[in-house]
Amino acid sequence: MFWGKSRNIIAALEVGSTKVAVAVGEIRPDGTLALLGIGEGPSGQVRKCEIVDFEVAQGCVREALAAAELKTDVVIAEVYLAISGAHLRSSNTRVTTAVQNDGDEITQDDVQEVHDMAAAQPLPVDHAIVHHLLQYYLLDDGSKTDNPIGLASKKLTAHFHQVYGLATRLQTTIRCVKELSIEVKNYALSSYASAQAVLTRHQKQAGAVVINLGGGVSDYIAYQHGAVVHTGVLGVGGDHLTNDIVSGLKIPYAKAELLKKTEGSVILDPNDGDTTITLPGAYNFEERNIYRTSLNTIMQARQAEIFEIILDDLQSAQFWPDFAGTIYLTGGASQVKGLVELGSQVFPCPVELAHQSPFDGDQNYGRRPDLSTLLGLLQYARQAELEVPASRGLARVGQSLKKALASMRVI
Amino acid sequence: MIEFTADGPFSGSKADPLFPDRVRIIGLGHAGASVCDQLVLHGRPGQDIWVFDTDQQTIEASVVPNRHLLGQNTLHGLGCSGDLDLAREIVRQESGRLAETMRGCDFVILVVALGSSTGMALAEHLTQTGRRSGAKVIAIGVQPFSFEGWARRERSIAAIATLRAECDSVLVLSHDRLEANPSLPRNVRHSFHIMHQLVAQAVQALAQVVCKRGLIQLSFADVRSLYGRYQGTEALENCWVAHVDGDIHDTVEELIEKLFNGPLVADEAVWKLIDHAIVAVSGTRDLGLSDVQEMVSAFQQRLQTDIAIATSASLDDEQHDRVRMTVLLAMTAPIPSSINGKPNVEPAKTQPVPRLIGDTVPLPSLAAKKAKAPVAAKSVTPKAAKAAPQKPAPVKARPAPEIVPTIAIVEETIDEEPVAFPDLGPVADEEPMEDSAPRYIEAKQEEMQFEATRGRFEKTHETIYRGENLDQPTFRRRRLAIQL
């Protein structure tokens, strides 16, 4: 049948403060993932990962989707969406259920029950759940396990890390995509997605914090013993560095952005002294000399503040006293010079730039830290697709028809 | 036999209670109860004072007639032990009883320790209830000592943000001011007692201002214009209180000297933060307008900075031969708190402030008189004009200050002899200013005021962290020098 040979295509979409990007991948029959290509474009009217102007942002998403379809020659009908924003909150929670089976044997039903209970945990008013990530199961005897099925215990306790955010703001981003006749199949926290791209299983087990320094926000996630123990989103990112430069040096935004990327550093060098950087003139901009010390002072103050706030939040978390891992920096704003040195000065643990795990397919994007969220989201999508049993029969026909209609932008 | 009783602005508290169901003072938690105790013991009689707490010992020890123990069934009178969530739950359970508290009053003054549990939970609830019932809500709170710990300080900052978002006016005092005053005894209990007394005097002055009774009236608008400006934690401490309770035979200088030696204002750094003041004077019928003017003028001459002053005066027959002067000092210019959350105790440049406050108007005759002849040290009453030792003023008296005390003139007719301004004479160390001489204003280079712009993030939700707006450039908030 024609649908029997269809490719298992997955797409990931990130509506960021700097750019909108769509990654398209294919899950091969052996379960591995191949990247087919990435379509991207600048984002407009998105600040701190929140949409300021709906129509402009939707236009940017449309262009990025079109670019991805053109590059990969596939029709995108559904996407996995990266979610971020300063409204997101997180907490650790636990739920317990009594095991009432013969011999106190834990079954799939018991596991499902604790998951259902976690999903039904009360949230603050107007908030909606983004994730409830399992940390571990706890049995009567105090032992921890990742898979309790078949074990005996009178009660089963599950520890979760739940992430939630303001429902209206989550809905705005989702609606922005759905109105383009693209189904949002699922969504994931940006930092969680980034971690999938840059952390190995061993690193998660040993303990790791991934700080994804984006344009509008800096989100971070902490792993310990293989489980997510803390997440956070700070509504300050690389755009703030640029904005500070604009404000401090009185230069246009585009020039400040270029200056930040090419000349700026977040480490103050005493040898800089009175050295200057020449900004070339343009038809409406007179050539100017900028003191390097001034530029670096502005950038250092902002970046150090970001790190200090994140450290402050991490130190308030329960896991921190036992944390013995490494902090990995990723995201577009992690390309600033001197970032690791500054991080090492602020954080009392090793700090490194993150490297993405190797993947098959188009290799043009492997060294770009600003795509770590997108590529991680693709990994997340692959995992989710593999966990869901493949639909059969009429359901599959329905899915194929849906894709066909979506390709014509009918629904 | 017909009994004559005084009425009008000269009536005592017996004939006309000072705050008849208009101004209600509510002490919340242990600190609030202590302040209200001071009001009952040393304040004016006839005030409408209520106290709420979850601790039975506090309630039983209070001398306030209207005292209420909350959450007895749940907590058994043991208090909330700093658990704010528990306190909120108790308040929710007792919301029926608390609803009665706000009925029939126009102004509510809440007294609370910032960072407490029961007090803050009650303050949150009563503020909302009060506003729903149409009352104006003024909160006066005290920040904990720094040494009480970071967590408590964080809670107090959150409490300030909550109160400022909900209340019409919020007066925030800081316990650390007492710690900074070396002349105070190093006794914790005594320190708390002093602070409770000062807060009680501030509450008394506030009640006097908002009830609009007396010789010289101010109004709630004056209070709100000073203490209702901040909407968040852009500045924490914004109120300082100085009080003097003297005999009418004391000289004005002695009274002002006592005032300036007050525990909260002895630190000179305080005076650099202040830009407004409300002076509340009360005394017996013998208190004349000229006395009030002298006291305010003497106060103004001792100031190191130009600040706008508004004056309120009232009569109280219960004060036998006593005169009370309470000064509520305010900071209204935005001063961001530091990143590590320390109190804003550092002197900072203040923005130019409007000279008039609220609905007050300047008194031209006073201004003209002052320009002609600055006030010398005078006694409150003529009979006390006997030799008072002239103490050297620490600050040189300024020539003909451009700012005059702004005094609201009462509409009621005063049934006494018309008040004559005494001929005060020139001050010895000042040269009289010639009218024909041109006046030059010395140009002064100053640092530009921090412009609170967020640039690219103007349309977005603000990112606030510990009272700082992170959308504003870090180098500006930290005042780093940038060479252009």
Interface residues (C-beta under 8 A of the other chain):
Chain A: R47 K48 E50 V52 A86 H87 L234 G235 V236 D239 H240 T242 N243 D244 V246 S247 G248 L249 K250 Y253 Y291 T293 S294 T297 I298 A301 R302 E305 E308 I309
Chain B: I339 T453 R454 G455 R456 F457 K459 T460 H461 T463 Y465 L470 D471 P473 T474 F475 R476 R478 L480 I482 Q483 L484
